[in-house]
Amino acid sequence: MLGSMMATLSVLYCFFLLAIFLVPLATDLIVPKEVLDSYHYDTEGVTNAVQIYLSFGSIIFLLYLLLGLTRPSRSSLNDTGHTSAFVRVGAFVFGMGSICYLTIRLVEDFFKYECTTIQLKVERFLMLIVNALQMIAVIFCSRIKIDQGWGAAHFGCMHLVATNLVTWVSVVYKESEHVM
């Protein structure tokens, strides 16, 4: 009973995080820039703050996963892995690509410091750490069966799902902004 309730609450939490990010993006698309400026509404600041929160929460969960939940008292090893070698290799390749991209963007931000805010630099640095920790978790924790306990692992996984979805939507939005 408690497990299904925590699973439901964690999914609602994930949807809530997505809504918090998508509403400012939709507002920026629908409402004219002059109206937003008259209310001193900073869409980019709001979305960056949400991404910093998501990144920080994901780092905490991934550290909890790697340092706490992987202990033998909190988890067990399955006979077979949950991810194939192909998925682990893909996680490594795409993870390294993301890390290289974010590193290049961070270096660019520090050389062109007048073009970016500290908030954007912090966001990119935290996303760099999240990508590295995710890559480590997928590669090294593929056979672990985690004890669900009171539901923290489920909330953490849903937070991580929301972080990845928000990152994907943000990149698609920013790249489509340059095309249009």
N, C-alpha and C positions, 0 to 999 in steps of 0.2 A: 504494500500500500504506500509506504513512505517513498520507496524507490520510484514508483510510477508518478507520484506527485512531484518529486524533485525533478524527474525527467521532463514533465510538462512545464514546470516553472522555468527550467533552464532553456527550453525551446522558446518560451514567451520572452525571456530575457534576451535571447539572440534576436528575435524579431524586433524587440524594443530598441536594441542597439542599432539595428539596420534602419529603423524609422528615424532615429535621432540623426543619422547621417544623411538619409535620403531627403528629408524634408527641406533642409537648407539648400541642397542642390536643386531640388524642384523649384523652390522659391526663387533662386537665382536665374533659372531658365524662364520662369513665367513672368515675374515682376520686372518692370523696366529698371535699369540701373539707377536712374535719377530718383525714383521713388525709394529704392533701398538706401541710397546715399542720404536722402532727406531724413530717414529714420536712424542714420548712423549704424546701419546693419552691415556687418562684415562677414559675408558668406565664407570666404576663405579662412578667416580666423576661427569661425565656428567649426568648420570641417576639420581643420588642423588640430583643434583642441580635442575633438572626438577621436581622431586617429591617434593622438598622443595617449589618451586614456586607454584606447583599445590595445595599443602596442605595449604600454606599461603593464596592463593586466595580463596580456599574453606572455610577457617575459616572466612575470611572477608564476603563472601556471606552468610554463615549460620548465622553469627551475624546480618547482614543486614536483613535477613529473620526473625529471631527470635525477634529482637528489633525494626526494622523499618516497615517491610511489614505486620506484624501481628496487627498493630494498626488499629482500626476500620475505620479510614479515608482512609487507603490504601488497605483494604481487607474486605471481608464479609464472613459470615458463611453460608455454605450450610446446607440444612435440613438433608442430609445424608453425611457420611464421604466418602472420596475418597479411603480410605484404610479400609479394614475389621479389626476386632479385631485380627484375625489370623495373618495378616501381621504385626500389631503393636507388638504382642507378639513375632513373629519371629524376628522383628527388635530389640527388647529388648534382646532376648536370644543371637542372633548372635553378636549384638553390645557389650554385656557384654563379650562374648567370645573373640572378637577382642581386647577389652580393657584389659582383663586379659593377653592375649598373648603379646600385646605391652608393658604392664607394666613389665612382666617377662623379655622380651628382653631388656628393658631399664635398669632394675636392673642388668641384666647380663652384659650389656655394661659398666655400671659404676664400677662393680667389676673387670672386665677384661678390664680396660681402655687402655692397650697397644694394644689390638686387634682391636679396633674400632676407627674411626675418629670422630671428633666433628660434622662433617657434617652428619654422619649417626645417631648420637645421636639426633641432631636437627630434622632430618627427622622423626625419630620414635616418638619423643615427639609431633611434629605437627600432625602426623597421629593419635596419641592418642586423641588429642583435636578434630580433624575432626570426628573421630568415635563417640565420646561423643556427639558432636553437631548434627551430623546426626541422632543419636538415639533419641535425644530430639526433633528434628524437625519432625521426622516421627511419634512419639508417640503423641506429643502435638499439632501439626498443621495439623491433618488429615482432618479437615472439612473446612479449609480456602480456599477461592477463591481469589487469588491475582490479584490485578489490574496490568496489564502488563506495563502500563506507556510507557516509551520510549524504553524499551527492556532490562533493566538491570537485571530484574528477569530471563529472558530467557537466557542471557549470563551467569548468575550465575549458573543456572541449568545445562547448557551445560558444564561449567567449572567443576561442581561437577560430572557430568557423566564421563568426561575425567579423573578426579582424581580417581574415583572408577575403571575405566577400566585399567588405568596405574598401580594402586595398585595391581589389580588382575593379570595382565600380569607379573608384577615384582615378585610377590610371586610364580607364576607358573614357571617362569624362574629360580629363585633362588632354588626352591625345585627340579626342574628337573636337575639342575647343580649338586646337591648332589647325585642324583640317577645315573647319567651317569658316 
